[in-house]
Amino acid sequence: MPLLFALPLALLVFVAIILLLMPLSLWQRVRSGGARRQARPWLISFNFWATLVSTGLFAVFVAIAGFWWTGAWAYAALGWLAGLLVGVLGHFLTRFEPGPEALHYKPNTWLVLALTAMIVVRVVAGMVQGWQASVNGVPWPEAGWLSHAGLLAMAALLLGYAGMYAWLLRRRVRHHQRYRGFDRSPR
């Protein structure tokens, strides 16, 4: 019998910890998102391939979710394409500092802040929706950015951004490794 009380209590404590740590996590993301980093080739390649695998798993999830949520594929595809464009924009806004040994880069702080704000808005909107659905019986929207398909669009945007940014960063690092020994000074 005590185990029956312990499991729901443990679940509530876990949810409370997650809710309390989320603002700290988002603040850390903004704070470290625009920090200067050394471009380590193995880490950037791992990030690219991991993002590619995540995108494949996400596509499988969207295929399954498409049976229940109308417009899931359309929203996910548009979000992913928008994410690719944001990834290109992020790459062009990144400041690169090539050195004789390593390449350093500093992502654009404003873009990191905008993406984090997008996440915060969606999480808060989801919490308000959940509250209204559970307390007032308000149904979830079928279309728009507040729908389930809209959530998939935001996730696809973040995946598209991460994938494109990692791919372009990987190309830049490979180019730097290939030509770092050449003298680029004007003659």
Contacts in CASP RR format, 6 or more apart in sequence:
PFRMAT RR
TARGET T0000
AUTHOR 0000-0000-0000
METHOD contacts of the structure
MODEL  1
MPLLFALPLALLVFVAIILLLMPLSLWQRVRSGGARRQARPWLISFNFWA
TLVSTGLFAVFVAIAGFWWTGAWAYAALGWLAGLLVGVLGHFLTRFEPGP
EALHYKPNTWLVLALTAMIVVRVVAGMVQGWQASVNGVPWPEAGWLSHAG
LLAMAALLLGYAGMYAWLLRRRVRHHQRYRGFDRSPR
22 123 0 8 1.000
26 116 0 8 1.000
26 119 0 8 1.000
26 120 0 8 1.000
29 112 0 8 1.000
29 116 0 8 1.000
30 109 0 8 1.000
30 112 0 8 1.000
30 113 0 8 1.000
30 116 0 8 1.000
33 107 0 8 1.000
33 109 0 8 1.000
33 112 0 8 1.000
34 106 0 8 1.000
34 107 0 8 1.000
34 108 0 8 1.000
34 109 0 8 1.000
34 112 0 8 1.000
35 106 0 8 1.000
36 97 0 8 1.000
36 104 0 8 1.000
36 105 0 8 1.000
36 106 0 8 1.000
37 104 0 8 1.000
37 105 0 8 1.000
37 106 0 8 1.000
37 107 0 8 1.000
38 102 0 8 1.000
38 103 0 8 1.000
38 104 0 8 1.000
39 102 0 8 1.000
39 103 0 8 1.000
39 104 0 8 1.000
39 105 0 8 1.000
39 169 0 8 1.000
39 172 0 8 1.000
39 173 0 8 1.000
39 176 0 8 1.000
41 170 0 8 1.000
41 173 0 8 1.000
41 174 0 8 1.000
41 177 0 8 1.000
44 166 0 8 1.000
44 169 0 8 1.000
44 170 0 8 1.000
44 173 0 8 1.000
45 170 0 8 1.000
47 162 0 8 1.000
47 166 0 8 1.000
48 163 0 8 1.000
48 166 0 8 1.000
48 167 0 8 1.000
48 169 0 8 1.000
48 170 0 8 1.000
51 159 0 8 1.000
51 160 0 8 1.000
51 162 0 8 1.000
51 163 0 8 1.000
51 166 0 8 1.000
52 163 0 8 1.000
54 159 0 8 1.000
54 162 0 8 1.000
55 80 0 8 1.000
55 159 0 8 1.000
55 160 0 8 1.000
55 163 0 8 1.000
58 76 0 8 1.000
58 155 0 8 1.000
58 156 0 8 1.000
58 159 0 8 1.000
59 76 0 8 1.000
62 72 0 8 1.000
62 73 0 8 1.000
62 76 0 8 1.000
62 152 0 8 1.000
62 156 0 8 1.000
63 73 0 8 1.000
65 72 0 8 1.000
65 148 0 8 1.000
65 152 0 8 1.000
66 72 0 8 1.000
66 73 0 8 1.000
68 148 0 8 1.000
69 147 0 8 1.000
69 148 0 8 1.000
69 149 0 8 1.000
69 152 0 8 1.000
70 142 0 8 1.000
70 143 0 8 1.000
70 149 0 8 1.000
71 143 0 8 1.000
71 149 0 8 1.000
72 148 0 8 1.000
72 149 0 8 1.000
72 152 0 8 1.000
74 149 0 8 1.000
75 147 0 8 1.000
75 149 0 8 1.000
75 150 0 8 1.000
75 152 0 8 1.000
75 153 0 8 1.000
75 156 0 8 1.000
76 149 0 8 1.000
76 152 0 8 1.000
76 153 0 8 1.000
76 155 0 8 1.000
76 156 0 8 1.000
77 156 0 8 1.000
78 153 0 8 1.000
78 156 0 8 1.000
79 153 0 8 1.000
79 154 0 8 1.000
79 156 0 8 1.000
79 157 0 8 1.000
79 160 0 8 1.000
80 156 0 8 1.000
80 157 0 8 1.000
80 159 0 8 1.000
80 160 0 8 1.000
82 157 0 8 1.000
83 156 0 8 1.000
83 157 0 8 1.000
83 158 0 8 1.000
83 159 0 8 1.000
83 160 0 8 1.000
83 161 0 8 1.000
83 164 0 8 1.000
84 160 0 8 1.000
84 161 0 8 1.000
84 163 0 8 1.000
84 164 0 8 1.000
86 111 0 8 1.000
86 115 0 8 1.000
86 157 0 8 1.000
86 160 0 8 1.000
86 161 0 8 1.000
86 164 0 8 1.000
87 160 0 8 1.000
87 161 0 8 1.000
87 163 0 8 1.000
87 164 0 8 1.000
87 165 0 8 1.000
87 168 0 8 1.000
88 164 0 8 1.000
88 168 0 8 1.000
89 111 0 8 1.000
90 107 0 8 1.000
90 108 0 8 1.000
90 111 0 8 1.000
90 161 0 8 1.000
90 165 0 8 1.000
91 164 0 8 1.000
91 165 0 8 1.000
91 168 0 8 1.000
91 169 0 8 1.000
91 172 0 8 1.000
93 107 0 8 1.000
93 108 0 8 1.000
93 110 0 8 1.000
93 111 0 8 1.000
94 105 0 8 1.000
94 106 0 8 1.000
94 107 0 8 1.000
94 108 0 8 1.000
94 169 0 8 1.000
95 105 0 8 1.000
95 106 0 8 1.000
95 108 0 8 1.000
96 103 0 8 1.000
96 104 0 8 1.000
96 105 0 8 1.000
96 172 0 8 1.000
97 103 0 8 1.000
97 104 0 8 1.000
97 105 0 8 1.000
97 106 0 8 1.000
98 104 0 8 1.000
98 176 0 8 1.000
98 180 0 8 1.000
99 180 0 8 1.000
100 180 0 8 1.000
100 181 0 8 1.000
101 180 0 8 1.000
103 172 0 8 1.000
103 173 0 8 1.000
103 176 0 8 1.000
105 169 0 8 1.000
105 172 0 8 1.000
115 158 0 8 1.000
115 161 0 8 1.000
118 154 0 8 1.000
118 157 0 8 1.000
119 154 0 8 1.000
119 158 0 8 1.000
122 145 0 8 1.000
122 151 0 8 1.000
122 154 0 8 1.000
125 146 0 8 1.000
126 146 0 8 1.000
129 138 0 8 1.000
129 140 0 8 1.000
129 141 0 8 1.000
129 146 0 8 1.000
132 138 0 8 1.000
133 139 0 8 1.000
133 140 0 8 1.000
140 146 0 8 1.000
140 147 0 8 1.000
140 148 0 8 1.000
141 147 0 8 1.000
143 149 0 8 1.000
144 150 0 8 1.000
145 153 0 8 1.000
145 154 0 8 1.000
END
